[in-house]
């Protein structure tokens, strides 16, 4: 019998992964392979435009919703961003779930409430990659926002 070594398996997996990335780049991104949304949620796909030297950039993603808020400091409690893997494809996607309870300071406010964006920041920072969209599942009343940063300097301190 013929035995396949670990190195052969790794090479085969690299080839398959490379092929899948190339195929998705050439033929476009197929969002239909991802799970259907559940009741009360929506799918948001973040597609980044190609940049030169993409390895010099980072993307920070945060979530939130427009709300009528007073002058106090507000934050979400009970939300969680979970990383999931699409079985059979190896693609990752992210699901924001949990209770969207809000905590706030209790100062007396003389001004009326205003419509403001209350954000949940799970400190989600990834490398910039225009070849593969980021897929999120969020509550239907939430928005996904992002910021792009350019690395200025990178050092290791002893």
C-alpha positions in Angstrom: 0.0 0.0 0.0 1.0 3.6 -0.7 1.3 5.9 2.3 1.1 9.7 2.0 3.4 11.6 4.2 2.6 14.8 6.2 4.6 16.9 3.7 2.5 15.5 0.8 -0.7 16.3 2.6 0.4 19.9 3.3 1.4 20.4 -0.3 -1.9 19.1 -1.5 -3.8 21.4 1.0 -1.8 24.4 -0.1 -2.6 23.6 -3.7 -6.3 23.3 -3.0 -6.4 26.5 -0.9 -4.5 28.3 -3.6 -6.9 27.0 -6.3 -9.9 28.1 -4.2 -8.5 31.6 -3.7 -7.6 31.9 -7.4 -11.0 30.6 -8.5 -12.9 33.0 -6.2 -10.8 35.9 -7.5 -11.3 35.0 -11.2 -15.0 34.0 -11.0 -16.0 36.5 -8.3 -17.3 36.0 -4.8 -20.3 33.6 -4.3 -22.2 34.7 -1.2 -24.8 32.0 -1.7 -22.4 29.4 -0.2 -22.7 31.1 3.2 -25.5 30.2 5.7 -28.9 31.9 5.2 -29.8 34.6 7.7 -31.8 33.6 10.8 -34.8 35.5 12.0 -33.9 39.0 13.1 -30.5 39.2 11.4 -29.0 40.3 8.1 -25.8 39.4 6.2 -23.4 42.2 5.5 -20.5 41.7 3.0 -17.6 44.1 3.2 -15.7 44.2 -0.1 -12.5 46.2 -0.1 -11.1 47.9 -3.2 -7.7 46.8 -4.4 -4.7 48.8 -3.1 -1.0 48.8 -3.9 0.9 47.1 -1.1 -2.1 45.8 0.8 0.1 44.3 3.4 0.8 47.8 4.7 -2.9 48.4 5.6 -5.2 47.2 8.4 -9.0 47.2 8.6 -10.8 47.9 11.9 -14.5 46.8 11.9 -17.1 47.9 14.5 -20.8 47.6 14.8 -23.7 49.7 16.1 -27.0 51.4 15.5 -28.6 54.8 15.4 -30.4 55.6 18.6 -31.9 58.5 20.5 -29.4 59.1 23.3 -29.0 61.7 26.0 -25.7 63.4 27.1 -24.5 60.3 29.1 -21.9 57.9 28.0 -23.6 54.8 26.6 -22.3 51.3 25.8 -23.6 47.9 24.7 -23.5 45.0 27.2 -23.9 41.4 26.3 -22.8 41.4 22.6 -20.3 38.9 21.3 -18.5 38.7 17.9 -17.9 35.0 17.1 -15.6 33.7 14.3 -17.1 30.8 12.4 -15.7 28.6 9.6 -17.8 27.6 6.6 -17.7 23.8 6.5 -16.4 22.4 3.3 -14.8 25.7 2.1 -12.7 26.9 4.9 -13.9 30.5 4.6 -14.4 32.4 7.7 -17.4 34.6 8.6 -18.4 36.4 11.8 -21.6 36.5 13.7 -22.6 39.3 16.1 -25.0 37.9 18.7 -26.1 38.3 22.3 -28.3 40.8 24.1 -28.0 44.4 23.0 -28.6 45.8 26.5 -27.3 49.3 27.0 -25.5 50.7 30.1 -24.9 54.4 30.7 -23.7 56.9 33.2 -26.5 58.6 35.2 -25.7 62.3 34.9 -28.5 64.8 34.7 -28.8 66.0 31.1 -30.2 69.5 30.3 -30.2 68.9 26.5 -32.8 66.8 24.7 -31.9 63.4 23.3 -30.2 63.3 19.9 -30.0 60.7 17.2 -26.4 59.2 17.6 -24.6 56.1 16.4 -23.9 53.9 19.4 -21.0 51.5 18.5 -19.9 48.2 19.8 -16.1 47.8 19.3 -14.9 44.2 19.7 -11.4 45.4 18.7 -11.7 43.5 15.4 -8.6 44.3 13.3 -7.5 42.3 10.3 -5.0 42.6 7.5 -6.3 44.4 4.4 -7.3 41.9 1.7 -9.3 42.9 -1.4 -9.3 39.4 -2.7 -11.6 38.1 0.0 -14.7 39.9 1.3 -15.4 39.9 5.0 -18.9 38.4 5.8 -20.8 39.4 8.9 -24.2 38.4 10.3 -25.6 41.1 12.5 -28.9 42.0 14.1 -31.2 43.6 11.5 -31.1 47.0 13.2 -27.3 47.1 13.4 -24.8 48.6 10.9 -21.3 47.6 10.1 -18.7 50.3 9.9 -15.0 50.1 9.1 -11.8 52.2 9.1 -8.7 51.6 7.1 -5.3 52.3 8.6 -1.8 52.4 7.1 1.0 50.9 9.1 3.6 53.6 9.6 6.1 51.6 11.6 6.5 48.1 12.9 9.1 47.2 15.5 9.9 44.5 18.0 10.9 45.9 21.4 13.1 43.9 23.7 
